[in-house]
Amino acid sequence: MSTVVVEDLHKSYGAVRAVAGVSFQVRHGEIFALLGPNGAGKSTTLEILEGFRHRDSGLARVLGLDPGSRSDSRELRERIGLVLQDIAVEPYLTVRETIARAAGYYRSPRRVDEVIELVDLAGKERQKVRNLSGGQKRRLDLALGIVGNPELLFLDEPTTGFDPNARRGAWELVRRLRDAGITILLTTHYMEEAQQLADRVAVIVGGRIVSEGTPTTLGGRDHAQVRVRFALPHGWSPERLPVPGATYHEGLVTLHTPEPTALLHQLTGWALERGTTLEGLTVERPSLEDVYVQLTGQDGGVARTGQPVREPVTNRSAP
């Protein structure tokens, strides 16, 4: 059962095609990450799904509703939640007052105390928004996104500016939201975040989906050659190693192979027979970031497939 269905979606701004035939589905109860460089068409796609921008053609269904239909707009607002990068809140209200005010926009909101507990703001209810830390403010953003008891939550760069500990805490919170039955459509520039959270990932470049899969299988990552690297033992040259194809740079030997077990057996057996060690031995498949960079052709944030599209800014805000 799919919460979001997108088929052959198109959107242009004058002569510039921002979205050029995008298709994907988000299944009920999963975390789906939509990744892509700036200007790839990601924001336009999300704004269409959120009901803030009209598509030129193609199919878009969110919770069975047409986000471009005026007749469906009220119900759509009631059933989705938005956590954007910047959410304007009154700095002199307390945490409880802020959440309670937002709850008043919905017919069947979550209880305020439940929301405060869920986003780990218990004990901060009487704290004014202006006095919250950056991480606490982001948790408040999440609270405002879920107070309407949404079936689908749009999470836009949820941990930007977080330190590593705060980021991991936010990841655990997002997992709890998924476990509570909320489907999540996530965007992020942190590949580790997508790796940790997403059940499935799609990469959009130049207005098109170029790859889709799990974080493990995206772009053929699960079948990619493994990189084996170690420091060349003292007194030995790369030519004397028992396997061909080694490269040598700054004291490190690098080998690529589809069969790491056999290669490691050869290398470690050779080292043991000669009473030497392979210092710094590592075995790695390409990371999700490696695959992302390869798929997007990024160089300084610009996709090599073409010039980045300048997508118009839309006033996206929760109801």
N, C-alpha and C positions, 0 to 999 in steps of 0.2 A: 504494500500500500504506500503510495507516494504522497507526501505532503506538498511538494513543489514539483510541477511539471513544466519544463521549458522545451519548446520544439521550434527550431528554425527561426529564432528571434532576430529581428532586424531593427536597428535604429540609426538614423543618420542625422547629422547637424550640417545642413547645407550639402556640400560636396564630400564631406568627411563621414565615412561609415564607422561609427563607434562600435556597433554590434552588428556582426555580419554572419548570421546563421548559427547562433548559439543554441545548443540543445543539451540538457542534462535533467536529472531527476534527483530529488532529495527524499529519501525514504523516511517513513514515520519512525520517530524515536532514535534517529541517528544524529551525529555531528558531522556535517558536511562542510568542508573548507573549499572556498573559491579563492584561488590564488592567482596572482598576476602582477606584472609591473605597473607602475603608475601610467595611466593613459591607455591601458589595454582593453578597456570596456567593462571592467568589473563594476565600477560605481554606477554606470548607466544601467547595467543589468539588474543590480540590486534595487535601484530606484524604481525601475519598472515593476519589479516584484512587490515592492513596498507600496505601490500605488501613487508615487510622487511624479512619475514621468510616463507618458504614453508611448507605446511601441508603434513602429511603422507597420510591422507585419509579424506573423508568427503566432504561436500559441503560448500563453502564460497562464498557469493556474496555480493558485495558492490556497490550500485547504479547500479545493474544489471551486474556488471563487475566481472571477476574472478581476485582477487588480486594476485594470483600466476601465472598469465599469462603474459608473456613478451609483447604480442601484446596489452594487455589492460593497461599496466603499465603507459604509458604517460597520457592517458585519466584519469586514476585513480588519478594521482598526480594533475591534473588540477582541479579535482572536490572535493577533500577532503582538509581539513586543519588539522594541527597538532599543539597542544600546549602541549609540553612535560615539564617534571620537570626542565630540564636544556637545555636552548637554547643558543648557542654561537652566540653572536653579537659583532660587532666592537665597543669598548667602546668610541672611539673618534668621531664616527659619531653622528649627531643629531638625534632626534626622527624622523623628517621628512625624512632625508636622509636614515635612516635605513628602514623605511617602503617603501619609493620609490624604493630602491634597490631591496627589496623583491618583489614588484609589478612587476618588470621587468622580473621575471621568469614565469609569467603567460600571457596567450593570452588575457584574458578578466578580468583584475583585477578590484577591487573596486577603486574608486577615493581615493587618499591619504587623502584629506581633510575629506571625508566622514568617513574613517576608524578612523582618529584621533578623530573626534567628537564622533563616536560610542563608543570608549573605554575610553572616558573622559580624553583625553590627550590634549585637546584644551588649548593653552597657554604654552604648553611645547614643541612646535614644534622645537624650536631652542636649546633646552637643550641637552647637550651631554649625551649619554647613561650612562656613568660612574657617572654622577651627579644625576641620578634619585634615588628616594627612592625605597625600596624593592617592595612596592605596585605598584609604577609607572612602574617599570621594568616588573612586571607580567602583567600589562595592555599592555605594549609594546609586550610581548609574545603573548597576545591575538590578538593584531593588526596584528602581523605577521601570525597568524593562519587564519585570516579571510580576509586578503588583496587579496587573490586569488579568493574571492567570492565563497567559497566552499558551496556545498550542504550538506556536512557532516563534522562535526568538532569533532575530538578526543581531549578530555580534560583530561589530566593526572595530577591528584592532583593539581588543579588550584589555591588553596589558601594555600598551605603549607607555613608556616612561617608568615602568616598574623595575625595581631591583630584582635579582634572581629569587630571593625568598618570597617576595610579594607575588612574583609571577607564578611560582609553583603553588602558592596558596590559591590564587585565582583559578589555576587549572583544576584544582580539586573542587572548587566551587562549581565550575562549568560542568564537570563530570556529575556532580550531585544534581544539577538542574536536568541533565540528560536522564539520569536515573529516576528523576521525579516525573518523567514522561514528556518533557519538553523537547521537541525537535529543534535543532540549532543549525543555522546557516552562518558560518564563521568566515571572516576575512582577516588575514594577518600577513605581515611581512616577516614574522619570525618562523623560520622553517621548523625549529625545534617545537614550537607551539603547535603547528599543524601535525607534526609527528606524534606528539603526546596526546592530542585531543581528538583528531579527526578519525572517523570510521572510514570515510572516503574523501578523496581530493580531486578537484578538477583545476586545470591550469588554463587560463585564458590569455591569449596573446594576439594582438592585432584584431580584436573583435571576434575571435574564434576560439573554441575549446581545442587545445592541441594535445591534451592527454587527460585521462581520467582513470582512477583506480584507487586502491588502498595506499596508504603511505609506504607500504612495503613493496607494492608492485608497480607504482607509478613509473611510467616511462621505461618499463622493463627492468626496473631496479633489482628485482629478485633474481634475474637471470644475467645481470651484468658481471663482468669479470671482477674477481677479487684482487685487491692490491696487497701484496706482501712486502713489508719493508723492514730492514734491519741494518745495523752498523756493520760495515765490513770488518771482519776480524783482523787484528793487527798481524802484519806480515803476509797477508794474502791479497791477491789481485782478483778483480771480478771475473777474469777469464778462467780462473781455477775453480770457480764454483761448479757444483755438479749439475746445474740446470742452465740452459741457454736463455737468451733474451733479456738478461739483466741490464739495467741501466744504473749508472753510478754518478752521484752528484753530492758534493760536500760531505763525503764520508758515509753516505747512505746508499744502500743497494735497494732497488725497487724492481719487483717482478709483478706481472699480471697473469692471472690464470683462471680458467673456469673450474679447475679442480684443486682447490686449496689443500685438501687433505693429503693428496698424493704429493704435492709440492712440499708441504711441511714435513712429510715423512722423509723425503729425500734430503732436505736441508738439515733437519735435526740429526738424522742418521750420520750425515757427512760430518757435522760439527762434533758429535760425540766420538766418532772414530778418531778424530784428530785432537781431541782434548781441548776444544775451543768452545766459545759461547757465541750466540747470536744476540748481542746486546740490542735492546730496544725493539725486539721483534713485535710487529703488529700485523694483524690481518683485518682488512676492512673492505666492505662493499661500498660503492658510491653512496654518500649520504643523500637524504632527501634534498638538501640544499644543492649538492652537486647536480642532481637530476634536474632540479628547478632551473638552475643557471643554464644548463644545456638546452632545456626546452624553450626557455625564454630568450636565449641569446643575449642576456643582459650584459651591458658594459656601461657602468656608471649610471644604472637605472633606466637606460634607454634600450628598448628592444631593437635588435639588429634587423628584425623583419620589416621595419619601417619607422617613420617618425611617430612619436607618441601622440595620441589623440588628446586634444584639450577638451575635456568633457565639461559642459556647463555646470555651474554649481547650483544645486537645488536646496531649498530650505527644507531639510528633512528633520522632522521632530516628532516625538511621540504625541499621541492624542492628549 
